[in-house]
């Protein structure tokens, strides 16, 4: 058994399969999940795990070269993403839903606040 990092076996395996340029959609419990990408549903109950917890956990495991979120994003989730991604790209929420169809992986959180969604673009560690 792993001692540290992400313990969820589905998520751990899915992250290991990602390559440069692959998209990872981290979404709230209300985001429509597109057909096609692999889905790891972490939602346990409203707010658990939070969007912030999942994003920060993923950033400890992934190299991310870019991120896209909805223009409607506000509050502490906006501050979280601005803090991690100074070049955060913002698009209308409907456009984010369209872009999410191209993601290779969807990670669903228990977040219950609207627009707590981000599309991450994987980078490389070298």
Secondary structure, DSSP 4 states (H G I P E B T S, - for coil): --SSS---HHHHHHHHT--TT-EEEEE-TTSPPPSSSEEEE---BTTBS-HHHHHHHHHTT--EEEEEEETT--HHHHHHHHHH-TT-EEE-HHHHHHHHTT-SEEEE----STT--EEEEE----
